[in-house]
Amino acid sequence: MDMHEQLNNYLHEVGVEVKIKRNTTYERKDFPAGSRHYDVIVSNQFGDSFRTVYSQGPATKEEPSILSVVYSIVIGLDCGELSFKEFCADIGYDEDSREDYKLFMDVKALNTDVYSVLGDDIVRRIGVILQDY
């Protein structure tokens, strides 16, 4: 069974649904012109959900897969554990920028939402499934 199948089976088994829809009005300063953005809603079996935006640069032509979106969310959890100074150093943002600070706070809020909706066990299991992605 490939990783995509494994992830889809696991998400189905634990009642997690991932919806991805193109957002043509969203813009990000850190993505070049021609980038595409997608609204993502992740919900659990109890109806709790969180929203985020998934973005990809203009060189990527195919639509994002659930695997790539979920991987992006899970790998991004590490950023939410950093201090603002570490976050800026790792990503190349400006410590004096209010806009970059807002993005940092959005990442922190997403971390809270991910763990609140999915829980530690599901996040950990997804990480194991995607460890070789």
N, C-alpha and C positions, 0 to 999 in steps of 0.2 A: 504494500500500500504506500503510495507516495505521500509527501508531506501535505499537499493540498487536500487530499482525501482524508488523511488523518485529522487535520484541523477541522474540516467540515463535519466529519463524524463526531468529533468531540464536542464541537459547538452545539450540534443537534442533540447529542446525548444529555448535555447539561442545560438545554433550553435557552441558549444564547443566540440571538438573531442580529445580523449585521446588515444594515441597509446603506447603500451607497448611491448618491444622486448628484449629478453634475450641478455645480453652482456657477453660473456664468457672470455673476455680479461681484463675487468676492475677489479682492486683490491683496497681495502681500508685497511689502517693500523688498523682501529678501528673495523674491522669485522673479526671474526675467519676464519680459513681455512674451506672450504666447504660452505661458504656463496655464495649466488647467487645475481647477480646484473642485473638490467634491464635498458635499455635506455627508457626514457619516453619523448614523444613529445606531448605537449598540444597546440592546435591551436584554434583560434576563427573563427567566420563566415567570417571575412575579410581576412583570410589567414595568419594573424600574429601568430607566435608560439614561444614557448620557449622549451628548452631541459633541462632535468635533469636526474639524475640517482637515481633509487630506489633500495635499498638493503635489503636483508633479511638474517637472520642467518641460519645456517645449520639445526636447529631444525624445521624450517618451510618447509614443503614438497610441499604444494600446490602452484600453480602459483598465483601471486598477482592479486587481483581484481582491477577494476577501483576505487571502493570505498576505498580500503586500500591505493592505490597510491595517490588519490586526498586528502584523509584525511591526509596523511603524508605531502603533500605539504602545505596544509592549516595550519596544526598544527605547521609546521616548520616556518611559517611566524613570529611567536612570537620571535624566535631566531634571526631573522634578525633585530629586533628592539632593541636588547641588545648592550651594549658596548662590546668591546673585552674582557675586564676583567670579566664582567657578563657572557658572553658566555662561557668562560673557566670555571668559577666557576659552572655554571649550568650543563655543559656537562662533566666536569672532564678533560678538556684539559689543556695544559701547556701554560701559558702566554709568555714564552720565546721561544716557538717553532715557527719557520717560517712556517713550514708545517701546524700547527694548525691555524696560522694567515691567511694563504692562504685559508683554509677551511672556516674560518669566512668570508673572503671577498667573497668567492663563494656563501655563504648563503645570504649575503647582495645583491649580483648581482641577485640571484634567486628571492629575494623579489621584486626587481625592475622589473624584467621580468614578474613575476606573475601579478602584478598590471597593468603593461603596456599592457599585452595581454588580461587579463580577466576584469580588472577594479574593482573598489571598490564594486559596487553593486553585481556583480556576486560572488566575493570572500565572501562578507558578507552573501549572500543567501546560498552559499555552506556551510559556517560555521553553519548556522541555521539548514540546513538539517542534518549535521553530528554531531550536538552538543551532541547527546546521544550515539555516536559510541564508 
